Amino acid sequence: MSTLSQRITLKMLRYFHQVAQCQQFSQAAEQLNITKSPLSAQIKELEHALGVVLFERDTRNVRLTTAGKQLNQECERIFDVLETSLNRVTQSAREEQATLNLGLMSSIFWAGFGDALHQLQQANPSLTLNLLELSPEKQKQALMQHQIDIGLVRFADTTQIAPLQARSLYQEKMVVALPAQHPLASRKQLSLQELRDTEFVMLRQENSASTALIRQHCQQAGFEMTILQEVVEPNTLLAVISTRGLLSIVPASYANLVWPHVHFVALKETIRADICALYTKASHSLTNTLLNQLSQALQKG
């Protein structure tokens, strides 16, 4: 180990990074739950060890120097590597203890996931399953950081996910959800073209890629969707359909949740809404076995 790396502690780097984020010593000290004096001392010691000036200081704020900007980038890499490494240790412990962290969205329970989960637990009585409700994007982050072992998302969230891997567990299509009193509610099937002049409520695009996928299909059908409202939760989406008279395009399993005054109609075009598993190449040793069992249980349901 070099003399420089022996002199520079992780505490110094965390303190520096906090000041860099806040651009104020007082605010950084408050967030670190310390006073300004030890914070300033750590920064000065870090600058002395590196032989560089990290901040340009004035009476109120600080700005990163060129060296400071470089160190800030390096800190982010260091903390990311450290977090990932520590999470790998906990993942290894989970494997040894037969524990698996499963990320999921609440809407998958409408596709029979509750029964499938029960069958999975019955087949593996010594396995401890920790269920963590996370948005698809949060699941991807948690997988990369080894905080969860498997993520369960919709098909739209399986594109451009390298180095993660994906596998379809349950095939499902999108349908049209609309108010029961809507003129189109009596139809057995609708095409996207017939929806071009309607107004939609959709899931927020930051939380689910399904909305972007549906928009792409509408564009291919020759029109842009008019989205009046975006929501986070599927329950809220169905409530908006019922009360505001807006339409939506949703996974067919949403129909399993009985909601007053909301009707579901088949969509002529195929827009995939499969429930898919996300996992890493170096995943939990039980991953493949459990995914096979989960897929079989979902298909039976």
Stockholm file with secondary structure:
# STOCKHOLM 1.0

chainA/1-301         MSTLSQRITLKMLRYFHQVAQCQQFSQAAEQLNITKSPLSAQIKELEHALGVVLFERDTRNVRLTTAGKQLNQECERIFDVLETSLNRVTQSAREEQATLNLGLMSSIFWAGFGDALHQLQQANPSLTLNLLELSPEKQKQALMQHQIDIGLVRFADTTQIAPLQARSLYQEKMVVALPAQHPLASRKQLSLQELRDTEFVMLRQENSASTALIRQHCQQAGFEMTILQEVVEPNTLLAVISTRGLLSIVPASYANLVWPHVHFVALKETIRADICALYTKASHSLTNTLLNQLSQALQKG
#=GR chainA/1-301 SS CCHHHHHSCHHHHHHHHHHHHHSCHHHHHHHHTSCHHHHHHHHHHHHHHHTSCCEEECSSCEEECHHHHHHHHHHHHHHHHHHHHHHHHHHHHHHHTTEEEEEECGGGGGGTHHHHHHHHHHHCTTCEEEEEECCHHHHHHHHHTTSCSEEEEEGGGGSSCTTSEEEEEECCBEEEEEETTSTTTTCSEECGGGGTTCEEEEECTTTCTHHHHHHHHHHHTTCCCEEEEEESSHHHHHHHHHHHCCBEEEEGGGGGSCCTTEEEEEESSCCBCCEEEEECTTCCTTHHHHHHHHHHHHHHC
#=GC SS_cons         CCHHHHHSCHHHHHHHHHHHHHSCHHHHHHHHTSCHHHHHHHHHHHHHHHTSCCEEECSSCEEECHHHHHHHHHHHHHHHHHHHHHHHHHHHHHHHTTEEEEEECGGGGGGTHHHHHHHHHHHCTTCEEEEEECCHHHHHHHHHTTSCSEEEEEGGGGSSCTTSEEEEEECCBEEEEEETTSTTTTCSEECGGGGTTCEEEEECTTTCTHHHHHHHHHHHTTCCCEEEEEESSHHHHHHHHHHHCCBEEEEGGGGGSCCTTEEEEEESSCCBCCEEEEECTTCCTTHHHHHHHHHHHHHHC
//
